[in-house]
């Protein structure tokens, strides 16, 4: 008779899960950050870390000596994952964590709020238990503690499958030490938790131990470059005691006998630890730090139980597409065409061509639905309920858009992706749970459009910037493919000023600011959120050197057109005088005033997300009796491979001075090796925009 374990292990629900596929330069940059982790025995013995009792002297230092700018420091962070056998469910995954953080300043208070994500589906779930949390403070020379209570533990529904548990530690002050412990029991063997060794605050000690029975085979991957204090693999024995019960009738009496079976197996123990890890520094124009932070992760490959056929859990993207299309919460929802029958009839009355129908469908869903600010691959509810309530997450809104497009006779499919804050996905590792967003793809006359209707003030041919992250997976039974997540996205701003300079150096005129793309979307969002009066007052507050008249705006509600703001401006302070000279900044302070790339070196890629163009066209009428003493020299610059350009010139015709400046970044991604060129490029732009025009009285 084969041991019972061989029958029971299949109770675990295994959900294949993918990772996305950037097919552009992004893939080439990021792929180098991921490598197979080779485990080896550590060369030096490291004393096991324990959490010491908190003493008054632990509160003496108000700064962290190794990083005096730190707002908090992780004193110790220990995690453990292992598999535990349950006779009714088979192996379950157990995760235990103990975390201790010193809060150094008020700016570090947010590190006293911790959260974790738990997965659930029909009949199976992850649960958190054994929660113990304390906030320690020093009061009158004695250590006090405030216990984490149920009132400080919250649960937030992310979508139908994911919930977030949030712990808010009590009575946190500058100088507090917080201590948090919890345990997660999971029915999902595939969800062996990754471990981050590096954070945005320094880490004194971080340690992770993973114990895996020989029946399961995981791939192990690492990210980042923090050196290990411990990195070792050992083997330990494991066993399960199974008790079977048998009832027999003997001499008209029922007798129960018990039989115990012991099953022995080996387990691999992977042990990692790091010490004195510096904070992960946020840099301008960097992809989400998830892509670069030092961490280790595991992916379930297969199970190998004695006497049973090997069971593979790795899958393909096509398998994932097929599963999604059959999923009641995804593909089956796309068959609910009757939900939008009234909208179909209305659109067909006014739209004739496929493109007209596409734009009308996008406008209808965009105006009807309100995005709740949440991302998810699955709807938060049924599409009918979301449609009736006029609100939902990205999946509620964009799956409704797909339903409407298909009912209008168009070829529309879902596109699943990972948002920028969710990390880059690699096409060699199909992982479903890493996909956290869905768009609509429509093909018309051989061209595929990517649509998102979550933004009230975003054009149909623009994706939200959170989605510009490599490639997205077209979820299709017969035409699965990857699409580059980049459409007509851009950020263009044109500054046009017509100014007069008085003999006293007073500048007066009109500043016109024309914006398109994301710049226009931000203005529209702020304007409709705050109202016209409050918004215009906030604009005036940003121009303290100017007296600003009544501001007007054009095309505030025409999302497919450029938006223009018009400022009547006057200043007695911008221009300076020295004897018979008047001098003023060539762009009146509106240009590129600082270099975003201040550090001498850069380790991470530079990501502008989308193309950017800033154009300045200023004209100045000089006062009678003055001549132009000096103007800046013209300049033309090109980044290597024409990834960006800068053109600047100043000309004089009669009593008019014309200033033209065009700064354009056409390639969105730059490697760390290109950083020096990019930094020097912006240094020269800033220097040129800081130059002066000098007038002389004759």
TACOR-V60187 format. One record per residue. N is the residue number from 1. RES is the residue in one small letter. PHI is phi in degrees with one decimal (999 if undefined). OMEGA is omega in degrees with one decimal (* if undefined). Layout:
# TACOR-V60187
N/RES/PHI/OMEGA
N/RES/PHI/OMEGA
This chain:
# TACOR-V60187
1/x/999/178.9
2/x/-76.8/179.9
3/x/-57.4/-178.4
4/x/-62.5/-178.6
5/x/-57.0/-177.5
6/x/-69.7/177.9
7/x/-93.3/-170.3
8/x/-85.7/-173.3
9/x/-67.2/-179.5
10/x/-75.0/177.9
11/x/-63.5/179.8
12/x/-59.9/177.2
13/x/-85.7/-179.8
14/x/-107.6/179.9
15/x/-112.2/176.6
16/x/-60.0/-178.8
17/x/-142.8/-171.5
18/x/-107.4/167.9
19/x/-128.1/-171.6
20/x/-73.5/-174.1
21/x/-130.9/172.0
22/x/-71.2/-177.7
23/x/-107.3/-175.9
24/x/-114.8/177.0
25/x/-57.0/178.0
26/x/-57.2/-179.5
27/x/-62.7/-178.0
28/x/-63.4/-179.4
29/x/-73.7/-172.1
30/x/-77.4/-174.9
31/x/-56.1/-179.1
32/x/-66.3/-179.0
33/x/-86.2/-176.1
34/x/-112.7/178.0
35/x/-148.4/179.5
36/x/-66.8/-177.2
37/x/-80.7/177.6
38/x/-96.5/-176.6
39/x/-92.9/-179.7
40/x/-146.1/177.8
41/x/-72.2/179.6
42/x/-64.3/-173.8
43/x/-81.6/-178.9
44/x/-130.1/178.1
45/x/-74.9/179.3
46/x/-116.9/-178.8
47/x/-63.2/-179.8
48/x/-57.5/-178.0
49/x/-85.6/172.9
50/x/-129.1/179.2
51/x/-83.3/-176.8
52/x/-73.0/174.6
53/x/-64.3/-177.3
54/x/-78.1/-175.3
55/x/-122.1/-179.2
56/x/-55.9/-178.0
57/x/-68.3/177.3
58/x/-67.3/-177.3
59/x/-100.9/-171.9
60/x/-68.5/-177.2
61/x/-85.8/178.7
62/x/-99.8/173.9
63/x/-132.2/176.3
64/x/-96.2/-170.6
65/x/-58.3/-176.7
66/x/-80.6/175.6
67/x/-157.7/-174.3
68/x/-69.4/177.7
69/x/-91.3/-174.8
70/x/-65.9/177.6
71/x/-91.6/177.0
72/x/-162.6/178.6
73/x/-143.5/175.2
74/x/-81.5/-179.3
75/x/-78.1/178.8
76/x/-158.2/-179.4
77/x/-146.4/-177.7
78/x/-122.2/177.8
79/x/-129.1/179.0
80/x/-144.7/174.1
81/x/-121.5/176.8
82/x/-153.5/-179.8
83/x/-105.8/-177.8
84/x/-123.0/-174.6
85/x/-87.2/176.6
86/x/-121.6/-172.7
87/x/-63.2/-179.6
88/x/-90.3/-176.1
89/x/-120.1/-173.8
90/x/85.8/179.3
91/x/-68.2/172.3
92/x/-119.3/-179.6
93/x/-94.8/179.6
94/x/-112.2/177.3
95/x/-128.9/179.1
96/x/-124.1/179.5
97/x/-134.8/173.7
98/x/-131.2/-173.6
99/x/-128.7/176.7
100/x/-131.9/-176.2
101/x/-130.1/172.3
102/x/-99.7/177.0
103/x/-89.1/-173.7
104/x/-97.2/-177.4
105/x/-138.8/177.0
106/x/-60.3/179.7
107/x/-66.0/180.0
108/x/-93.9/-177.2
109/x/-59.2/-175.7
110/x/-64.7/177.9
111/x/-77.5/174.8
112/x/-88.5/173.1
113/x/-110.8/-176.9
114/x/-118.3/179.2
115/x/-142.8/175.8
116/x/-147.1/-178.6
117/x/-102.1/179.3
118/x/-124.0/-177.2
119/x/-101.0/178.2
120/x/-142.8/166.8
121/x/-146.9/-173.7
122/x/-58.9/174.7
123/x/85.4/-178.2
124/x/-137.8/-176.3
125/x/-162.7/166.6
126/x/-107.5/-179.9
127/x/-134.1/178.2
128/x/-108.2/-178.2
129/x/-148.5/178.2
130/x/50.8/-179.1
131/x/-78.8/176.6
132/x/-135.4/-178.9
133/x/-139.6/179.2
134/x/-142.3/169.3
135/x/-109.4/-178.2
136/x/-105.9/176.0
137/x/-133.4/175.5
138/x/-103.3/-178.3
139/x/-124.7/-179.9
140/x/53.2/176.1
141/x/81.5/-179.5
142/x/-118.1/179.0
143/x/-81.2/175.8
144/x/-110.0/178.7
145/x/-134.3/174.1
146/x/-117.4/-173.8
147/x/-84.1/173.8
148/x/-69.4/-179.5
149/x/-104.6/-178.9
150/x/-61.6/178.9
151/x/-70.8/178.3
152/x/-106.3/179.2
153/x/-119.2/-175.3
154/x/-125.7/176.0
155/x/-124.7/-177.7
156/x/-122.9/178.3
157/x/-78.4/178.5
158/x/-84.1/173.4
159/x/-157.6/-173.9
160/x/-66.5/-176.5
161/x/-110.7/-174.9
162/x/-122.0/172.3
163/x/-125.6/178.9
164/x/-118.5/174.1
165/x/-99.4/-174.1
166/x/-119.1/176.1
167/x/-110.0/175.6
168/x/-112.8/-175.2
169/x/-69.4/-175.6
170/x/-83.0/169.9
171/x/50.4/-179.5
172/x/-84.5/178.4
173/x/-135.3/171.9
174/x/-63.8/-176.6
175/x/104.5/-179.5
176/x/-65.4/169.8
177/x/-117.0/178.1
178/x/-107.7/-178.2
179/x/-134.6/-174.7
180/x/-134.0/175.6
181/x/-133.1/175.3
182/x/-158.9/-178.4
183/x/-133.1/176.9
184/x/-117.0/174.0
185/x/-108.3/-173.6
186/x/-125.7/172.9
187/x/-83.2/-171.8
188/x/-109.2/-178.1
189/x/-60.5/-177.7
190/x/-65.1/-174.1
191/x/-93.1/174.5
192/x/-69.1/-166.4
193/x/-71.9/173.5
194/x/-71.6/-179.9
195/x/-134.1/178.3
196/x/-96.0/178.8
197/x/-91.2/-173.8
198/x/-126.7/-177.5
199/x/-140.6/179.8
200/x/-80.5/171.0
201/x/-124.7/-178.3
202/x/-63.6/-179.9
203/x/-127.5/176.4
204/x/-79.0/-179.7
205/x/-151.6/176.4
206/x/-138.4/-171.7
207/x/-143.1/-179.5
208/x/-139.8/178.3
209/x/-124.8/179.9
210/x/-125.6/-179.7
211/x/-117.6/-173.5
212/x/-126.6/175.7
213/x/-62.9/-176.7
214/x/-62.1/-177.3
215/x/-74.4/-177.7
216/x/-118.1/179.2
217/x/-120.3/179.3
218/x/-116.6/166.1
219/x/-86.3/-176.7
220/x/-124.5/-175.7
221/x/-132.8/176.1
222/x/-126.7/175.7
223/x/-127.2/173.9
224/x/84.9/-171.3
225/x/-135.9/178.4
226/x/-67.4/-178.8
227/x/-72.0/-179.9
228/x/-86.2/166.3
229/x/-83.4/175.6
230/x/-137.0/173.1
231/x/-152.7/-172.7
232/x/-141.6/175.7
233/x/-124.4/175.7
234/x/-130.3/178.4
235/x/-122.0/178.3
236/x/-130.0/177.8
237/x/-78.0/173.6
238/x/-137.9/-179.7
239/x/-155.0/176.7
240/x/-133.1/174.6
241/x/-101.3/178.9
242/x/-104.3/179.7
243/x/-112.9/177.5
244/x/-105.7/-177.6
245/x/-116.2/179.8
246/x/-131.5/-179.5
247/x/-112.7/-179.6
248/x/-128.8/176.6
249/x/-98.1/179.2
250/x/-132.5/-178.9
251/x/51.6/177.3
252/x/62.3/176.4
253/x/-122.1/177.4
254/x/-88.2/178.6
255/x/-118.2/-179.6
256/x/-110.9/177.4
257/x/-120.5/-179.2
258/x/-118.3/177.8
259/x/-127.5/-179.5
260/x/-106.0/178.1
261/x/-119.2/178.8
262/x/-104.0/178.8
263/x/-112.3/-179.3
264/x/-106.9/179.3
265/x/-155.3/177.5
266/x/-101.9/179.5
267/x/-132.8/174.7
268/x/-92.8/179.5
269/x/-115.0/178.4
270/x/-105.1/-172.8
271/x/-125.6/-179.3
272/x/-127.3/172.6
273/x/-156.0/175.2
274/x/-133.8/178.7
275/x/-136.7/175.2
276/x/49.7/-179.6
277/x/-89.0/178.6
278/x/-69.0/178.2
279/x/-64.3/173.2
280/x/-76.9/-174.6
281/x/-83.9/176.5
282/x/-75.4/-178.8
283/x/-118.2/179.1
284/x/-65.8/178.1
285/x/53.7/177.5
286/x/-114.7/171.4
287/x/-60.7/-178.7
288/x/-55.0/-174.9
289/x/-63.4/176.5
290/x/-53.7/-176.4
291/x/-74.0/-171.3
292/x/-123.2/-175.0
293/x/-67.5/-179.2
294/x/-75.0/-178.5
295/x/-159.4/175.4
296/x/-126.4/179.1
297/x/-139.4/-176.2
298/x/-128.6/177.1
299/x/-131.4/-179.9
300/x/-68.5/-180.0
301/x/-99.8/-175.2
302/x/-163.9/171.0
303/x/-118.1/-176.8
304/x/-134.5/178.8
305/x/-93.6/-178.6
306/x/-56.9/178.3
307/x/77.3/179.9
308/x/-119.4/176.8
309/x/-68.3/177.0
310/x/-59.0/-179.3
311/x/-112.4/-178.9
312/x/-89.6/178.7
313/x/-110.9/172.4
314/x/-67.7/-174.4
315/x/-141.3/177.8
316/x/-117.0/177.4
317/x/-63.5/178.3
318/x/-66.8/175.9
319/x/-58.9/-179.7
320/x/-65.6/177.0
321/x/-59.3/-178.8
322/x/-60.7/-180.0
323/x/-65.6/179.5
324/x/-64.8/-178.3
325/x/-68.1/177.7
326/x/-92.6/-175.8
327/x/-71.8/-179.8
328/x/-60.8/-176.8
329/x/-94.1/-178.8
330/x/-134.7/-174.0
331/x/-61.9/-178.9
332/x/-65.1/178.2
333/x/-63.9/-178.5
334/x/-71.9/179.9
335/x/-91.7/-176.5
336/x/-90.2/-174.3
337/x/-66.4/-177.8
338/x/-66.3/-179.9
339/x/-57.3/-170.7
340/x/-109.6/-174.6
341/x/-60.1/-179.9
342/x/-67.5/178.5
343/x/-65.7/178.4
344/x/-60.5/-179.3
345/x/-62.8/-178.3
346/x/-67.4/-178.3
347/x/-69.0/-179.5
348/x/-64.8/178.4
349/x/-75.3/-173.9
350/x/-116.4/-177.4
351/x/-112.5/-176.9
352/x/-112.5/-175.5
353/x/-79.5/177.5
354/x/-55.9/-178.4
355/x/-68.5/176.4
356/x/-61.7/178.8
357/x/-66.5/179.5
358/x/-62.3/-178.0
359/x/-67.7/178.7
360/x/-69.1/178.1
361/x/-64.2/178.6
362/x/-62.6/-179.6
363/x/-63.0/-178.9
364/x/-65.7/-178.7
365/x/-66.5/179.4
366/x/-59.2/-177.4
367/x/-79.6/-176.6
368/x/-80.2/-170.8
369/x/-95.2/176.5
370/x/-113.2/178.8
371/x/-72.4/-177.9
372/x/-85.6/178.3
373/x/84.7/-177.0
374/x/-106.6/176.6
375/x/-106.2/177.0
376/x/-176.2/176.9
377/x/-75.6/-176.5
378/x/-110.9/176.0
379/x/-63.3/176.4
380/x/-77.8/-178.3
381/x/-154.8/174.0
382/x/-73.0/179.9
383/x/-64.0/178.5
384/x/-63.8/-179.6
385/x/-66.2/178.1
386/x/-62.1/-179.2
387/x/-63.0/-178.7
388/x/-73.2/-179.9
389/x/-87.7/178.6
390/x/63.6/-179.7
391/x/-152.4/178.4
392/x/169.0/177.0
393/x/-84.6/-177.9
394/x/-60.1/-178.2
395/x/-68.6/175.5
396/x/-54.2/-173.2
397/x/-73.3/-173.9
398/x/-78.3/172.4
399/x/-69.9/173.1
400/x/-62.8/177.3
401/x/-61.9/178.7
402/x/-64.2/177.3
403/x/-57.8/-179.0
404/x/-64.1/179.6
405/x/-61.2/179.5
406/x/-66.6/178.0
407/x/-67.3/175.5
408/x/-84.9/176.7
409/x/87.8/-179.6
410/x/-94.6/-179.9
411/x/-92.9/-174.9
412/x/-120.5/179.3
413/x/-140.5/173.8
414/x/-73.4/172.3
415/x/-123.8/-179.6
416/x/-93.8/-176.0
417/x/-153.4/172.2
418/x/-113.4/179.1
419/x/-72.2/-174.8
420/x/-59.3/-179.1
421/x/-77.8/178.4
422/x/-96.0/176.2
423/x/100.2/177.6
424/x/-77.8/178.8
425/x/-107.0/-178.2
426/x/-108.7/-172.7
427/x/-70.6/179.2
428/x/-80.8/-179.0
429/x/-130.4/178.6
430/x/-63.1/-174.5
431/x/-139.1/-173.2
432/x/-64.9/-172.7
433/x/-69.8/176.5
434/x/-83.9/176.3
435/x/-86.0/-172.9
436/x/-132.8/-178.1
437/x/-158.3/178.0
438/x/-139.0/175.6
439/x/-116.0/172.3
440/x/-110.8/173.8
441/x/-116.2/179.9
442/x/-127.3/178.2
443/x/-105.9/179.0
444/x/-131.0/178.7
445/x/52.0/175.6
446/x/84.0/178.5
447/x/-105.4/179.9
448/x/-102.2/178.2
449/x/-104.8/173.4
450/x/-103.1/-173.7
451/x/-124.0/174.3
452/x/-141.4/-174.6
453/x/-110.1/-179.0
454/x/-82.3/-176.9
455/x/-103.2/-178.6
456/x/-65.9/-171.8
457/x/-122.8/-179.5
458/x/-114.6/-180.0
459/x/-62.5/-177.4
460/x/-63.2/-176.0
461/x/-94.9/176.2
462/x/-118.3/169.6
463/x/-90.6/171.8
464/x/-63.4/-175.5
465/x/-60.9/178.8
466/x/-63.7/-177.9
467/x/-94.3/-176.8
468/x/-81.2/-168.2
469/x/-145.8/176.9
470/x/80.9/-176.6
471/x/-127.0/177.1
472/x/-116.4/-176.4
473/x/-95.5/174.3
474/x/-75.0/-176.8
475/x/-84.4/-174.5
476/x/-146.9/178.0
477/x/-73.1/-173.1
478/x/-116.5/-174.8
479/x/-139.8/176.4
480/x/-63.6/-180.0
481/x/-164.6/177.1
482/x/-103.4/176.8
483/x/-121.6/175.7
484/x/-64.2/-177.3
485/x/-85.3/178.5
486/x/-158.4/178.7
487/x/-112.0/179.1
488/x/-99.0/-175.4
489/x/-61.6/-180.0
490/x/-167.4/171.4
491/x/-139.1/-178.5
492/x/-115.1/176.8
493/x/-136.1/177.3
494/x/-116.2/175.5
495/x/-104.0/-179.6
496/x/-127.0/-178.7
497/x/-126.9/172.7
498/x/-117.6/-170.0
499/x/-121.6/172.2
500/x/-119.2/178.5
501/x/-111.9/179.8
502/x/-86.9/178.3
503/x/-61.2/-179.7
504/x/-88.6/-179.6
505/x/84.6/177.1
506/x/-83.5/179.8
507/x/-105.3/176.8
508/x/-137.0/177.5
509/x/163.8/-178.1
510/x/-121.8/172.5
511/x/-105.6/177.1
512/x/-111.9/179.9
513/x/-118.7/180.0
514/x/-106.1/-174.8
515/x/-129.9/175.0
516/x/-138.3/179.9
517/x/72.9/-175.1
518/x/-66.1/178.0
519/x/-62.0/179.1
520/x/-68.5/179.1
521/x/-61.4/179.7
522/x/-63.1/178.0
523/x/-59.8/-178.3
524/x/-63.2/178.5
525/x/-61.4/-178.4
526/x/-65.5/-178.1
527/x/-62.2/-177.5
528/x/-76.5/177.2
529/x/-74.7/-173.2
530/x/-93.5/-171.3
531/x/89.4/-172.2
532/x/-60.4/-174.0
533/x/-63.2/-178.8
534/x/-64.5/-178.7
535/x/-66.4/-179.9
536/x/-64.8/176.9
537/x/-65.7/178.4
538/x/-68.0/176.2
539/x/-65.0/-179.9
540/x/-62.6/-179.4
541/x/-65.8/179.2
542/x/-82.1/-178.7
543/x/-121.4/-173.3
544/x/-68.7/179.7
545/x/-82.0/-176.1
546/x/-123.3/165.5
547/x/-90.1/-172.4
548/x/-110.5/176.8
549/x/-81.8/-178.1
550/x/-71.2/179.8
551/x/-87.4/176.3
552/x/-124.0/-177.0
553/x/-137.3/176.1
554/x/-113.9/173.4
555/x/61.1/-178.1
556/x/-63.7/-178.2
557/x/-108.4/179.0
558/x/-96.1/-169.2
559/x/-65.6/-179.4
560/x/-92.3/179.9
561/x/-120.5/174.5
562/x/-67.2/179.6
563/x/-108.7/-178.1
564/x/-127.5/174.2
565/x/-112.4/-177.2
566/x/-124.9/-176.8
567/x/-115.6/164.2
568/x/-75.4/-174.6
569/x/-131.0/177.0
570/x/-143.4/176.7
571/x/-147.8/173.4
572/x/-100.1/-172.1
573/x/-110.6/-174.8
574/x/-65.5/-179.8
575/x/-86.8/176.7
576/x/-111.1/178.1
577/x/-128.5/176.9
578/x/-145.4/-175.7
579/x/65.5/180.0
580/x/-95.9/-178.9
581/x/-110.3/169.0
582/x/-122.9/179.6
583/x/-137.5/-179.8
584/x/-153.8/179.7
585/x/-62.4/-173.1
586/x/-60.7/177.7
587/x/-120.4/174.3
588/x/57.0/179.0
589/x/86.9/-178.9
590/x/-90.9/-174.7
591/x/-84.4/178.4
592/x/-79.0/-171.2
593/x/-90.1/-179.8
594/x/-147.9/178.7
595/x/-88.5/179.5
596/x/-68.5/-176.7
597/x/-108.9/-174.0
598/x/-88.7/-177.5
599/x/-67.2/179.8
600/x/-69.5/-178.6
601/x/-127.7/-179.2
602/x/-143.1/179.8
603/x/-99.7/-176.5
604/x/-100.9/178.5
605/x/-67.7/175.8
606/x/-107.8/-173.8
607/x/-129.1/177.4
608/x/-80.2/177.3
609/x/75.5/-179.3
610/x/-148.2/179.1
611/x/-62.3/-177.0
612/x/-130.3/174.5
613/x/-140.1/175.3
614/x/-118.8/-178.5
615/x/-118.6/176.4
616/x/-123.8/173.9
617/x/-131.4/-177.4
618/x/-115.0/173.4
619/x/-125.3/-177.9
620/x/-127.6/173.0
621/x/-96.5/-174.5
622/x/-86.5/-175.7
623/x/-72.0/178.1
624/x/-63.1/-179.2
625/x/90.8/178.2
626/x/-117.2/173.3
627/x/-123.9/177.8
628/x/-83.7/179.6
629/x/-78.9/179.8
630/x/-156.9/175.8
631/x/-136.2/178.7
632/x/-65.1/176.0
633/x/-73.7/176.7
634/x/-71.6/178.2
635/x/-151.0/172.0
636/x/-132.8/179.7
637/x/-134.2/175.4
638/x/-129.3/169.5
639/x/-74.3/177.6
640/x/-52.8/180.0
641/x/60.2/177.8
642/x/55.2/179.7
643/x/-73.2/178.0
644/x/-168.7/-179.1
645/x/-149.7/176.8
646/x/-142.6/177.6
647/x/-125.9/-176.6
648/x/-143.6/178.3
649/x/-153.4/175.2
650/x/-131.7/-179.7
651/x/-130.5/-179.2
652/x/-125.9/175.2
653/x/-132.8/-177.7
654/x/63.4/179.6
655/x/-98.9/-179.0
656/x/-117.1/172.7
657/x/-111.6/178.7
658/x/-115.7/178.4
659/x/-118.2/177.7
660/x/-124.8/177.0
661/x/-139.8/178.3
662/x/-131.3/176.5
663/x/-111.9/-175.3
664/x/-135.4/172.2
665/x/-114.8/-174.3
666/x/-97.6/175.9
667/x/-97.3/-173.1
668/x/-88.8/-174.2
669/x/-122.0/177.9
670/x/-129.6/177.9
671/x/-80.5/176.9
672/x/-62.3/179.1
673/x/-67.4/179.3
674/x/-92.0/-174.3
675/x/-60.8/-177.0
676/x/-59.5/178.1
677/x/-62.6/-178.2
678/x/-66.9/179.0
679/x/-63.7/178.8
680/x/-65.2/178.1
681/x/-57.4/-178.3
682/x/-71.5/175.5
683/x/-60.1/-179.2
684/x/-72.7/176.1
685/x/-63.2/-179.7
686/x/-60.2/-179.5
687/x/-62.1/-178.7
688/x/-68.9/179.9
689/x/-69.7/179.8
690/x/-90.0/-175.5
691/x/-74.3/-171.8
692/x/-114.6/165.3
693/x/-100.9/-177.6
694/x/-119.6/176.4
695/x/-108.4/-179.5
696/x/-128.8/177.9
697/x/-80.7/-177.5
698/x/-114.1/*
